Amino acid sequence: MKGMIIILKCPSCSHPESKVIDSRPSAENSSIRRRRECLECQKRFTTYETVETVPIIVIKKDKSRESFDRNKIFNSIIRACDKRQVTRSEMESIVNEIEASLQNALQNEVPSTAIGDMVMSKLKAIDEVAYVRFASVYRQFRDIGAFMEELKRLLAEK
């Protein structure tokens, strides 16, 4: 895109055309910082380009709705991985992958059960104990029998 002419008014003279001088990711990698030069007055200015995300609404088990909160997922993963050999970056990666998957699905509403299943799938791949911990809360095991059934299912998959 370097040198591309784009319609964007110069903040100094309001001329509608400028060219990109430099592009680089912002510090958080959440946007692209572009240095531009006005084709009329040659003044330079900075713009930021971000990806527009679709707000995701989570449909809870009781049919209530709330905004997607990646921190809720992250906190539940931290609890499940307590005193396990799972690094913080692995946990963050799980949350990032789930959030990206939800954004890429382009659905503005998603059941909480789908998110829980995604978390369980990711945890199962990296730490079985963390998986069972998460599953015991997520699936609300009522007794030791339900817990044993999940363990048997896990062992059968091996």
C-alpha positions as CSV (number, residue, x, y, z in Angstrom):
1,M,0.0,0.0,0.0
2,K,3.0,2.3,0.1
3,G,2.5,5.3,-2.1
4,M,-1.2,4.5,-2.6
5,I,-3.5,7.5,-3.1
6,I,-6.5,7.4,-0.8
7,I,-9.4,9.8,-0.2
8,L,-8.8,11.1,3.3
9,K,-9.0,14.8,4.2
10,C,-5.8,16.4,5.3
11,P,-6.3,17.8,8.9
12,S,-4.4,21.0,7.8
13,C,-5.9,22.0,4.5
14,S,-8.8,19.5,4.0
15,H,-7.4,18.3,0.7
16,P,-9.0,14.9,0.0
17,E,-5.9,13.1,-1.3
18,S,-2.8,11.8,0.6
19,K,-0.2,9.1,0.2
20,V,1.1,6.6,2.7
21,I,4.7,7.3,3.7
22,D,5.1,4.6,6.4
23,S,3.1,1.7,7.8
24,R,3.7,-0.3,10.9
25,P,1.7,-2.2,13.6
26,S,0.8,-0.3,16.7
27,A,2.4,-1.2,20.0
28,E,-0.5,-3.6,20.9
29,N,-0.7,-5.1,17.4
30,S,-4.4,-4.1,17.4
31,S,-4.1,-1.5,14.7
32,I,-1.9,-0.3,11.9
33,R,-0.3,3.1,12.3
34,R,0.2,5.0,9.0
35,R,2.1,8.1,8.3
36,R,0.6,10.1,5.5
37,E,1.5,13.1,3.5
38,C,-1.0,15.5,2.0
39,L,-0.6,15.8,-1.8
40,E,-1.5,19.5,-1.7
41,C,0.3,21.1,1.3
42,Q,2.8,18.3,1.9
43,K,2.0,18.3,5.7
44,R,2.4,14.9,7.4
45,F,-0.2,13.3,9.7
46,T,-0.8,9.9,11.3
47,T,-3.9,7.7,10.9
48,Y,-4.7,4.3,12.6
49,E,-6.4,1.5,10.8
50,T,-8.3,-1.1,12.9
51,V,-10.4,-4.1,12.1
52,E,-14.0,-3.6,12.9
53,T,-15.2,-6.5,15.0
54,V,-18.8,-7.8,15.4
55,P,-20.0,-7.6,19.0
56,I,-20.7,-11.1,20.2
57,I,-23.7,-11.8,22.4
58,V,-23.5,-14.9,24.6
59,I,-26.8,-16.8,25.2
60,K,-26.6,-18.3,28.7
61,K,-28.2,-21.5,29.8
62,D,-31.1,-19.6,31.4
63,K,-31.7,-17.9,28.0
64,S,-30.4,-14.5,29.2
65,R,-28.0,-12.7,27.0
66,E,-24.8,-10.8,27.8
67,S,-21.8,-9.4,25.9
68,F,-18.9,-11.7,25.3
69,D,-16.2,-11.2,27.9
70,R,-12.8,-12.9,27.2
71,N,-11.8,-12.3,30.8
72,K,-14.5,-14.7,32.0
73,I,-13.0,-17.4,29.8
74,F,-9.4,-16.6,30.9
75,N,-10.3,-16.6,34.6
76,S,-12.0,-20.0,34.3
77,I,-9.0,-21.4,32.5
78,I,-6.7,-20.0,35.2
79,R,-8.7,-21.8,37.8
80,A,-8.7,-25.0,35.9
81,C,-4.9,-24.8,35.3
82,D,-4.0,-23.9,38.9
83,K,-0.8,-25.7,39.9
84,R,-0.5,-27.4,36.5
85,Q,2.3,-27.1,34.0
86,V,0.3,-24.8,31.7
87,T,2.0,-21.5,30.9
88,R,0.2,-18.2,30.9
89,S,1.0,-17.8,27.2
90,E,-0.7,-21.2,26.5
91,M,-3.8,-20.0,28.4
92,E,-3.8,-16.7,26.6
93,S,-3.4,-18.5,23.3
94,I,-6.6,-20.6,24.1
95,V,-8.6,-17.5,24.7
96,N,-7.2,-15.7,21.6
97,E,-8.0,-18.8,19.4
98,I,-11.6,-19.0,20.8
99,E,-12.2,-15.3,20.4
100,A,-10.8,-15.4,16.8
101,S,-13.0,-18.4,16.0
102,L,-16.1,-16.6,17.3
103,Q,-15.2,-13.5,15.3
104,N,-14.5,-15.5,12.1
105,A,-17.9,-17.3,12.4
106,L,-19.6,-13.9,11.9
107,Q,-22.4,-14.9,14.2
108,N,-23.5,-12.1,16.5
109,E,-25.0,-14.6,19.0
110,V,-23.4,-17.8,20.3
111,P,-24.6,-20.2,23.0
112,S,-22.4,-20.3,26.2
113,T,-22.4,-24.1,25.7
114,A,-20.5,-23.7,22.4
115,I,-17.9,-21.6,24.1
116,G,-17.6,-24.1,27.0
117,D,-17.1,-26.9,24.5
118,M,-14.4,-25.0,22.7
119,V,-12.6,-24.4,26.0
120,M,-12.8,-28.1,27.0
121,S,-11.5,-29.1,23.6
122,K,-8.5,-26.8,23.9
123,L,-7.8,-27.8,27.5
124,K,-8.0,-31.5,26.7
125,A,-5.3,-31.1,24.1
126,I,-2.8,-29.5,26.6
127,D,-3.6,-30.8,30.1
128,E,-6.1,-33.6,31.0
129,V,-6.3,-32.6,34.6
130,A,-7.2,-29.0,33.7
131,Y,-9.7,-30.4,31.3
132,V,-11.4,-32.5,34.0
133,R,-11.4,-29.6,36.4
134,F,-13.0,-27.3,33.9
135,A,-15.5,-30.1,32.8
136,S,-16.5,-30.7,36.5
137,V,-17.7,-27.1,36.8
138,Y,-18.9,-26.6,33.3
139,R,-21.0,-29.8,33.2
140,Q,-22.0,-29.4,36.8
141,F,-21.3,-33.0,37.9
142,R,-23.9,-33.8,40.5
143,D,-22.1,-36.8,42.0
144,I,-19.0,-39.0,41.8
145,G,-20.8,-41.2,39.2
146,A,-21.0,-38.4,36.7
147,F,-17.4,-37.5,37.4
148,M,-16.3,-41.2,36.9
149,E,-18.2,-41.3,33.6
150,E,-16.2,-38.4,32.3
151,L,-13.0,-40.0,33.4
152,K,-13.9,-43.2,31.7
153,R,-14.8,-41.3,28.5
154,L,-11.4,-39.6,28.7
155,L,-9.5,-42.9,29.2
156,A,-11.5,-44.6,26.3
157,E,-10.3,-41.9,24.0
158,K,-6.6,-42.7,24.8
